Amino acid sequence: MLLRVRRGSSENARSRGFRAAPRCACASAYDEALIASGDCCCGRAPAAKGWCSTRRGDVRVAATVRSQPTVPAVAFTPRSQQNRTPREPPIIAGKVPPHDLDAEAAVLSAILLKQDTLDQVAEILKSEHFYSEANGKIYEAAIELARQSAPIDIVQIASWLRDRERLAQIGGPAYLAQIVDATPAVAHVGAHARTVREKWRLRRLIAECQRVSAEGYGDVGSVQEFIDGAEQAVYELARSPEANSAQPISQVLRAAFEQISKAAERGDRITGVSTGYGKLDEKTAGLHDGDLTIIAARPGMGKTSFVLNLAVNVASPRSIAVPGPNDRGYGSNERREPGFGVAVFSLEMPREQLATRMVCSEARVDVGKLRGGHLTPEDWRKLTEAASFLTMLPIWLDDTPAIGLLEVRAKIRRMQAEYNRPATSESPEQRVGLVVIDYLQLMSGRPNAQSREQEISEISRGLKQLAKELRVPVIALSQLNRAVETRATKDKRPQLSDLRESGAIEQDADMIVFIYRDEYYNPETTEHRGLAEIIIAKQRNGPTGKVFTRFNSACTRFDNLQPGDYPEFVDD
């Protein structure tokens, strides 16, 4: 029996002896309706404040929508008869959420008939993946018995459920016997388990869409944050469940040798993304997917300029050595490939200032002349050529202030979706190859963090997780504390203990790089003017040491040293 109570029919309902329930706080678009079961229109239990609480037997009642846009009527049944988990979507207009009870029974039957089967499905399934609450409780019992190293059979399952007053809830011993009688092919239990999980993922997707739709009618606060949160929820469902599962070493080695083969084809020793600085690449083999690199320096050392130069190097087209004679008869050819996409998140400077720095650095034009408007025709020519070159590069600049990890993750994911393309016979691979954060201490963290140090620790840990999750190198700039300036010794080179506000940065980072220029502290010396040290203080998968570069302060540019430059300085 299905009763519909439309707008204006409350008095008619009361005359029949029914009471009109209040509208649910989570679905304010619905008109007043009779809720005959104990469930709210959102499928939740009736105990919480603001949810519908009328219960009158097993009559199904549907709520209709007050205004446009229309939403399908929602039919309600008592939860005891729904036999589904609380977080799953309600039945809509007679449509049952996606499920496969035969596959669920096949999995449970295989587990009860052969205990070793549980090892095959434990990594695939959780109890909440089952559509039937009864099946979920049986699976939970099997998992708990396995943890206790107890035998898993129909007797032990029934005893475990009976001790917790759940046996009657699943239908008693008769239902367990019915499950055992399913007698599936144990060899196919993995396929059945994946079917159960895929149906759950589809139900979760429906539930998330319904949640977003319901919450969208209310006050969501920041619309962008609301969209980012919805995107993150859907993305978590979209990720392959096997992506983080254990893999045999044969598969891992195959992927590792593919990277080594690519490096051999290029004729270099770089297995990651080249920084454009030869000596630095020799020590690091490039920037690697999933790695978090911290670049730290005191203000004025040029850390922002360094990462902007690095970003241009990464995004610039590359010459790749290939075997075979070229048209001049030499032993190798070169082919041109596009650079990697680079995302730069600047929390300190507006993106217009970043672009100005980048074009002046590329054109080798004095930034002061540009700001003062004292440009020569030659300067204009250089700037125009540099701007034309930079325009063609896949670089994104974002200057959102106090950006958080969730928003950074969402934006990078969108960039990857729009830009990443696999290699084909006609075109090489293109992908986002670097993410830059300038700088870490300006990011917003959890508002209820107990201290600033804890907040920074969570941000650095989140950046490492982001790099690993999105499979992209992440560079985060960091400030150093003032201890460098007050150090009694003449040597002001930074140390790991100088990282500001958090010791967790040192633990989370795969590589920590310091920038040091002696002329900053000793401006009267001229023999080493323009020399910059790139100090590798930590490298998880390589050596530490330092390399030297040339720094042009007028155009804020770091360059590789040329033969004969500062011969007394040797990289170590």
N, C-alpha and C positions, 0 to 999 in steps of 0.2 A: 504494500500500500504506500503510495507516494502522495503526500499533501504538499501543495504549493501555496504559500501565503504571500500574496503580493501587497503592494503598497495600499494602505487604507483598509486592510482586511483584519486589523487587530481586534476590533469589536466583534466581528464575526467569529474569530477564533475563540474569544473569551466566552461567547454565548454557547460554544460547543464544549466548554469545560477545559480548554487548553489555555496556558498562559504564554504570552509572547515573550520570548527571551530577549535580553539586550543584545545590541549589535556587538560583535567581537571587536576588540581594540585593534586586532591585526588585520581586519578587513572592513574598514569603515565604509567602503563603497557599497556594501550590501545593505538592503533594507531590513527592517525588523522581520524576523522569521521565527517560526516554531522550531526549536531544536529538540527533537524527540529523543535522540540518543545523548550519551554523555560527552560527545565530541563537539569541539568548536568547528567553525567553518574552515579553519586552517588545518584541521586534523590533529589538534593537540588535545591533551587531557583537560578537564574542566576545572582543575583546582586553583589555577592562578587568577590573580585579580584582573578583572576586565574581560574574562573569557565567558562565553555562553555556558550556562550551568543548568538549564532545564532538562530534566530526564523524565520521559513518559513512555516507558516500554520500548518496543522494538519498531516503532513506526518511523519510516524514513521521511525526512522533511528536507526540501530543497529551498535554498535562499536565492532570491533573484536580485538583480542589480538595479539600483535606484536610477542611475544616469549613465550616459555614454562616457567612455567607451564600454561596450557591453562585455560582460564576463560570463562564461558558461555557468549554468546552475550547478551547484555542488550537492551531490547526494550523500547522505550520512547514514552510517550503520553503527551499531554498538561496537566498541573496540574489540570486545571479546570475539566478535564474529568477523572482524576485518582480517585478523590473523596476519598483520603486517607490522613492521617496525615503526615506532613513533615518528621518525624523521622522514618517512616516505610520503609522497604526495597523496592527497585524498582522491577517491574515485570521482571522476568528473563526468557528469551526464551519462552515467552508465558505462564509461570506459574504465577498464581495469588497468592499473599500471603494469608496465612490462615485467614479465616474470616467466620462469620455466620450472614448475613444480616437479616435473619428471626428472629434470637434471638435478634438482636438489635431492630428490629421493634416491637417485642413482649414486650421488656422492656419499650420502649417509649410509646407504646399503653396503657400498664397497668398504667403508670404514668399519662397519660392524662385522662384516664377513672376514676382513683381512686387516688387522691392526696396522701393519706396515704402510697401508695406503695413506694413512694420515700424514706421514712424512711428505708425500707428494703434493698434498693440497694445503698443508698448513701455511706455506708461504703465499699461496694464491688467495685463500679465503679467510674471512673473519666471520664471526657469528652474525654481525649486522648485515652481511651481504645477502643473507637468505630472506626471501620475500615472506615466507611462512615463519611466524614467530615460533611455532612449535619446532620447525626444522632448525631454526637458529639456536634454540635452547638445547636441542639434542647435540648439535655440533659443539656448543660451548661446553657441554658435559664431557664430550670426547676429548677436547683440548685440556680440560682440567684434570681428567684422569691420566692423560699422557704426561702432564707435568708431575704427577705424583708417582709415575712409573707403575701405574695400576693397569691391569688388563682392560681392554676396551671390547665389551660385548653387550648384548642386550640386557643381561642381568645386572652388570655393573652400571650401565647407563640408567636403567630403571631405578636402581638403588640410590644413585647420586641425585636424581631428580626428586625421588620421594623424600629424601632427607631434607630437601630445600622446598618442599611443598609445591613442586612444579610438575609432578607427574600427571596430575589431573588436568592441568592447564594444557598439556599437549595432546590430550585424548586418551591417556592411560596406557597400560601395556599393550592394548590392542593396536594402538597406532604404531608403537615400536615394532610389533610383529608385522604390520603392514609394510613398514619401511624395509625390513629384512627381506620380505618376499619380493621386493623389486628386482633382486638378483641381476645387477648390471654386469657388463664386462669390465672387470677391474682394470684391464689394460687401458681403458678409455676414460678413467676417472679424471685425468688431467684435463681433458677436453670438456668434460661435464663441469668441472670446477670453474674453468674459464667462462663457460656459458653463464653460470650463476653470477659470477662477478661482473660480466658485461651487462647483464640485465640490471644489476644493482647500479652500475655506473649510469645507465640510461635513466633509471628512476631518480637518482641523485640529480642528474641534469634537469629533469622535469621539476623536481622540488626546488632547485636553485632558481630556475626561471620563475616559478610561482612566487618564491620569496621576494625576488627582485621586483616582480610586478606588484605585489602587495605593499612592500615598503615604499615603492615609488609614489604611491598615492599620499603618503604622509610627508613629514618634514625630514628630509634626508641630510640636511646640513649642506656641506660642500658637495655639489653635484659631481665634480671631477673625482673626489675621493670615493663617492658612492659608485661611480662607474668603474674606477680602478679596483675596488673591492669585488664587484661583480665579475670583472674580468679575471681577477686572481682566482676566484672560486671555480670558474669554468675551466681555467687553465689547469688547475690542479686535477680536475677530472680528465682533461684531455691528455695529460702526460701518460705515457705508457707505463703500466704497473711494473713491467719487467725492466724498466730503465735502470733502476737502482738495485736489481737483484744480483746475487752472486753469479759470476760467469767463470767458466773453466779457463785455466791459464792459456789454453790453446787459442781461444777467441781473443783474449787480451793481447797475447803476443802477436797475433795476426794484425791487430790494429796498430800496435807499436811499430811493427816492421813496415807497415804502410807509410807511417810518418818518416821512418828512416829512409825508405826508398825515395820518397819525395825529396828529402834533403839531398840524397845522392844524385838525383836527376838534376837538381839545381846547381850542383857542383859546389855547395858550401856546407858548412857544419851547423846550419841553423835549422832546428826542428820546430821552432815556433814562429811567431810573427817578428820580422826584423824590426829593430828600433831605428835603423838608419845610421847608427853609430857603430862602426866596424869593431873597434876594440871592446865595446860593451857587449856586442853580439858574441864575440869570441868567448867571453866569460860566462854568458848566460844562455847561449844558443837561442836567443830570442825570447819573446813573451809567449807564455804557454796558456792554452785554454784551461780555465778553472783556477788559475793562480791569482792571488792577491798580492800586488806590489805596492809597498808604501814608499813614497818619495818625500823626504823630510828635509827641512832646512830652516834656518832663521830667516826672518823677513829681510828682503833685499838681496838674497842670494840668487834669485832667478828661477825658483822652482816652477812657477807658472809658465815662464818663457820656455823652460826646458820641456815640459810636457806638451806645450803647444807645438814646438818644433818636432817633437816625437810624433804627435798626432798627424802632422803634415807628412812626415816620412812614411808612416804606416799607411796613410790613405793614398800616397802617390803611386802611379803605375810602376811596375817592377820589370826589370829585364831578367829573364830566366834563361840560364844556359841549358841548351839541349844538345844531345850528341849529333854528330854528322857534319860533313864539310859544308861550309857556306859558299856563297858565290865567289869568294876570293880565295878559296882553297884552304882555309884554315880548318883546324880540327874540331871546331864546335860552332854552333849557331846560337843565337839568342832570340827568344820570343818575348813579346810584351804582354804582361798580364795586368789587369786592373788592381788597384790597391784595395786594402780592406776598409770596410766602413768603420768610422770612429764616432762615438758619442761622447761629447764633452759636457759635463754638468758643472756649471760655474755658480757657486753659491756666494762668491765674493765680488765678482766683477760683472757688469752688464755684458751681454753678448756682443754689443756694438764695440765695446772696448777690446774684447777678445779678438774680434775680426780685425780691428785696427792694428793690434799687435801682430797678428798673423801676416797681414799684408805688408807691413813695414819690415818684418823679419824676412819674408820671402823676397822682397824687393831690395833689401839691404839699404833702406832709407832711414835716416835718423828720425825717431819718434818725436823728438822735440821740435824738429823742423815742421813736421806734419801738424802738430798741435798749434804751433805759432803761425802757420800759414806761410812759411818762408820756403816754398818749394820752387825748384828750378824746373825748366822744361824737361831736363833729363830725369829728375825725380818723378815727374808726372808720367813719363814714359815707363819707367820701372814699375811704378805703382799700378799702372794700367795693365801691364803684362802680368804682374803678380796676381792681381785681382782676377784676371781671365783664367789663370792657371788654377787658383784656389776654387773658383766657381765650379770647376769640373770635378772636384774631389768629393767623395761621399763622406762629408763631415757634418754632423748635426751639433748645433750649439744650443744649450738649454740653460737659462739663468733663473729658474724658479728658486726663490729664496727659501731657505730652511726646508728643503725637500726631504722627504722621508724615504725609507727603504722600499716601502710598498709602491710608491709612485715611480721611483727609479726602475724597479723591476718591471712594472707595467709598461713604461715607456720603451725600455730596451726590448721587451718582448714584441711590441708593435713594430719597432724598427727592424727586428729580425724577420718578422712576418712579411714586411714590405720589401726588404732588400735582399735577404738570403736567397740564393739560387744555387742548386747543385750544378756541378760541372757536366757538360754535354760534349758531344763530338764537335759541335760548332762553337761553343763558348766555354771559357774557364769558369771555375767556381767563383762566386762572389758572396761575401758574408760580412757581418759585423765582426771585426777583428780586435776591437779595443774599446774599453769604456774608461773614461777619466772622470774622477770626482775631485773638484777643487773648492773647498777642501773638507776633510773628514769632520773636523770639529764644528763645522757650521751646519751639519746635517741635523735634522730633528729626530729624536728617538722616542722611546716610550715616555709619555708624560708623567707617569707615576714612578719613575726610576728613583731609587733611594738617594743616589748621588750622581754628580756629573761624571765621575769616573765609571760608575756602573753603566750609565747611558752610553758613553763612548765605547765601552767594552762590548755592549750589545750591538752597536753600529758596526764596529770592526768585524765582529763575528757574523753579522748579517751580510756584510759585503763579501766575505769569504764564501758564505753559502750561496750568495747570488752568483758569484763567478763560477762556482761548481755547478749550480743548477742550470745556468744558461750557457755553459761551456764557452766562456769568453774570458780573455784576460782583463782584469780590472786593476787600474792604477788609482790610488787614492793619495792625495797630498795631505801632509800632516804638519802641524806646527811643532816646534821644539820649545822646551821650557827655557827660562832665563838663566839656568845654571851654566849654559855655555858662555854667556857673557861674563859671569862672575868667577869663572874658573881662574885660579891663581896662576896656572902655567900659561906660557905664551902660546901654546898650541890650543887653538880654539876649535879643532875639528870635533864634530859631534860624535856622540856615542849612543848606544842603544838605550842607556839609562836616561837620555835626554828627551825621549819621546814624551810628548805632553799629555797629561791627564789620564793615561791608562797604560799599565803594563801588559794588558791583554793584546794590544796592537802587535807587540813583539811576538806573541804566541800565535796569533791568527795569520800573520803575514807569511807568505812563502818567500818573499824577498823584500829586504829593506835597503833603500838606497839613500845616501846623504849627498847633498851638494855643498861643496865648500870652495870658497874663493879667498885666498889669503889677502888679496888686495883690499877686501872689504874691511879687514881689521888693521891692515898696514898700508894705508893709501899712499904713504910717502915712498914706498919701494916701487921701482919702475921695471926691474928686470923680469918680474913674473907677472906683469900686468896683462890681463886678458886670459890668464890660465885658470881653468876650472877643474876641480877634482870631482869625479863621480865615484863615491865610495860605496862599495857593496859590503855592507856590514853584516848582512845575513842572506844566505841563499840556501833554501832547503835541499835543492837538487844540484848544487854546484859549488864552486869555490868562492870565497870572499876575496877582497882585494880592492884595488882602485884603478881607474883609467883616467886619462886626461883629455880634456877637450878645450877648444878655444871659445871664449865668450866675448861677444861684441855687445857692450852695454848700450851703445847708441841705438842699435836696431834690435836689441834684446834677442840675440841669436847665438845658439850653441852650434859649433861646427867641429867636424873631425880635424884633428891635427894633421898638417901636411908634413912631408919629409923635411927635416931641418928645423921644424918648430920646436923650441925648448928641448934641445938634444940631451940636456942633463937630467930630464925627467923620464923615467922609465915606468911603464905600467907594471903593477905587481898584483 
